[in-house]
């Protein structure tokens, strides 16, 4: 099979021929038709996440069809379209797994980080962590649902039920969350890089009530804010924007250091919290919700061998919506 492989953090991915893997017990072999390019992939490639399996095939927004079954797998007939997300395995026995918080598992496996992922034309995955995908989406359109959508969904739940919502960083996740929030009747305020009128116009086209730079104050106090951009300085900015008792959710897996800030902007029972990974229940909920909204993903496709270009574009903030690789 053809795959794009990270040999060492900080280096460009290498295109390589590899044997098609055989599915082991409990696994399925998936013939990949699309794989989203997520900011987490960028953190793996750039070395911000420090414990990858090396060499590693990145990618965890994987769409494909079942090609073969390992021993003991049922419910995945050959040819079935499935998605493979970031959470690839949990131990099932640690305290977090036993209390239903598998996203915090002590011994997890992550697709495209500790388990070879979707920057390839085949992948094997634990069948328990694969999901049927809703109709009405092409393979490329479905790919961002598997991380941008799932993590965004979890972030939105953690943000509470307030009507006024801020989204800091209007990329792949925010453009999905905005549609869900508008569907729920919330007023969405989109914060972008200074001068990024294209992103601001994109947010307004998806139903945002206001769009501006992250240095600006919104036109009303926010009930909650979700930060998708990996910029620690946005935490105090968001705290200043939320009302008393407001919630600031940090939705990324990595963020630059948060600068010191006065206690006054945290006081009055404001909350800062992170979101870590996802659970299988998040996937079940969101993949049922997306077609009801309906969520429409905006994607730009690249051939698999142009994975480095797609990552460069993401790094520069030069994408509208999500990049997707097509083998």
N, C-alpha and C positions, 0 to 999 in steps of 0.2 A: 504494500500500500504506500501511497505518497503521504508524507506528513511534514509539517513545519515544526522543528525541534529547537528548544532552548537548551544549549549546552552549558552556558554559564551566564548568570545574571549580568546585565549590562551589555551583552552582545546581541547582535541581530540573529533572528531565527534562521536556521539552516534547513533548506529543503532536502529531504532524505527519502530513500526507499527503505521500507521496513516490512517485516513479515506481517501478514494479517493475523491478529491475535485470535486464539481459540477461546471461546467462552468457558470458564470454569463452572463448578457447581454454583447454582444460584445466579449466574450471569447470563446476559444476552449479548450477542454480537450485533452491532448496529451499523448499517451502511449509511454513512453520513451524507446528507443532502445540503445542509447549511449549518453554519456555526457563527453565532454572534461574537463580536469583539467588544469585550467589557473592560471597564477601567480596572477591574481587579486583574485582568490579564496583563495590563500595563504595569501594575504594581509587582506582579510576578517577574516579568521580563526585566524591569528596571532595578530589581533587588530590594524594593521596599518591604516585601514579604520575604522573610529570610530563611525559610526552611522548606524549599521546594525539593521534590524528588528530582534529581538531575541524572541524565538528561530528562526533560519533560516535554510532552506535547501539550501546549496550553489549550484553553478553550473550554467553557462550561455552559454555553447556551447552545446545546447540541440538538439538532433535529435530524432525524433519519428514520429508516425503516428496519424492522427486525429481520436479520439475515440468518441467524442461527441461535439455538438455545443451549444453555448448559444444563447439566443434570439437575432435575428437580424444579425446573421453571415451568410454571403454568400461567395461562392468561395472556400470553404474548404470542399470538399466532404470527408465523412468518409473513412479512409484508406490512404488518401493523405500523402506523406512524407513531413515533414516540419522541419524547424530549428527555434529555439528560441534563440536570441542573448542577449547580455548584456542590451541594451536599451529596457526596457519593457513597458514604458509608458511615454508620455509627456503631458503637460497640453494643448498645442495648442493655448494658449491665451497670454502667457507672451511675452515681446518684442523679445526674441530670437526665439521663435517658429514662431512668425509672420514674422520675417525676413528670415525664412528658415534655421535657425541655431538651430534645435531642439536638437542637441547634447549638447547645453549649456542651456537647459530648466531650469527655476527656480524651477519647481516642478516636477521633473522626478521620474520615478520608474525604478529600476534596478533589473534584474533577478539575483537571488542568493544573493542579498544584502538587498533590501527592499521588494522584491517579492520572494516567495519560488521558488527555481530553480530546476535543473536537477539531483541532486544526489538522485534520487528516481526512481520509475518505472512509475509514472504519474505526470503530472503538468498541471496547467491551465495557460493560457497566453492570453493577449490581441491580438486578431486576426490581428489587424492592424500592429503589430510588429513581425509577424511570416512570414516566407518566404519559398516558394517551393525550394527544393534543386536540384542541377543538377544531371543528371544521370552519371554513370561511377565511382561513389564513394560508397564504402560500408558505412554503418552507422558510423562505427568507423572512417573511413577515412574522412568523411564529417564533423565530429564534430569540428576539429580545424579550419575549414574555418570560423566558426561563431564568433570567437573573434581574435585569432591569425591572421587569414586571413583578417578579416574586419578592425581591427585596423592597421594591417600592410599596407593594401591598403591605408588607410587614411594617414598614415605616409609617404608613398611613394609619394603620391600626394603633401603633404606639403613640401617634400624635393626638389621639382622642377624637372627640366628636365636634370640636369647635367649628364655627362657620367660616372663620377667616384664617386662611392657610398661606404661609410663605414657603416657596421652594427656592433654595439657593443652589445655583448651578443647573442650567436648563439643558441637560443632555438626554441620554437614552432613558434613564429611569424617570426623570422629571416629566418628560413628554408623555409617558404612560400614566404616571400618578395624577397629572393635571386632568386628564380625561376622566379618570375615576372620580376625582374630587368634584369636578364640575357636575358629573352625573349624580353625585350625592347631594348636590345643592350648595356646595361650599363656594366661597369667593377665593379664587386663587390669585396670589401675588407672586410673580416670577422675578427672581433676581439673577442677573447675568454679569459677565465681565463688563467693565466700563466701556461704553461705546459699541457694544455688540448688538446693533440694531436688528440684525438678521435673527438672532436668538429671541430678542424681545418680540419681534413681529411674529415669529413662529409660535411663541407662547400665547399671544393674543389670538392667533388663528385657531388655537385649540380651546378657546373659551376663557382664558385668564382675564380677570377683571382689571389687572394692572401689570405692567412690566417695566422694569428699570434696572439701574445698576445696583450692585450689592452695597455700594457706598451710600445709597439713598434710603431715606425713611419711607415706608409704605404710607399710603393715604389714610390708613386706619390701623389701630393696634391689632396685632395678630393674636389669634387664640393659640396657634402653634406654628412652628417652622420646621422644615426638614432640610438638612444640609446634605447635598450630594457631592458638591465640590470638595476635594481633599485639602481644604485650606483652613487651618486652625483659626485664623483671624476672623473667620465668619461666625464663630461661636459667640464672642461678645457682641458682634453686630446683630445677630439674631436675638440674643437676650435683650438688647435694647429695643428691638422691634416688637417683642411679645408683651402682652398685657400681664397684669398681676395673675399669678397662678398659671401662666402660659408654659408651654412645653417646647423644648428645642430637641429635636431628634437628629443625631449624627448617623447618617445612613451608610457611610463608607466603611470599608474594612481597614483603611489606612488614612491618616490625616497628618498634615504637618503640625508642629507643636502649637498648642493653644497659648496665646500670649496672656500675661497677667491682666486682670480686669478688676474693677472695683466691686466690692461685695454688693453695693447698692443695686446693680443690675441683675443679680441673682436673687436678692432678697424678695420678699413678698411672695414666697412659695413658687417661684419659677423653678422649672425642672430642666436639667440637661441629662440626656440619656443616649446610649448607643444602641444600635441594632446589630446583632451578630448572626450571620448566616441565615438559615431558614429551616423550617420544619416541613415534613411531608404534608402536614395538614395545610400549611400555607399554600403549597402547590395545588392541592385539591380545591381549595377555596378560590384561588385566583384564576385558575384555568377554567373554572365554571363561570366566574364573574365576567371575565374579559369579553366573551362574545355577547353578553347581555348588555354591556354598556352602550354600543360596542367599542372596545379599545381598537384604535387603528394605529399601527406602528409605522413610523417613517424610517426607511432604511436606505442605505447606499451599499451596493454589493461590490465585492472584489473577488477575483479568482483567488484560490487558495495560495498560489505562489506569491501573491502580493500582500501577504499578511503583514510584512514589515511596513509597507506603505500605509496600510489601514491603521496600524498602531501609531505610526508617526502622525497621521492625521488626527487621531484621537488625542495624542499628546499635545498637539498644537491647538486643540479646540477648534479644529477646522471641519467638523462634521455637523450636520443637522439631523437629529435623531440618532440612529444607530448604524454602525458598520456591520456588515455580515459577509463572511467568507463562503464561497461556493466551490466545493471540490470539483 
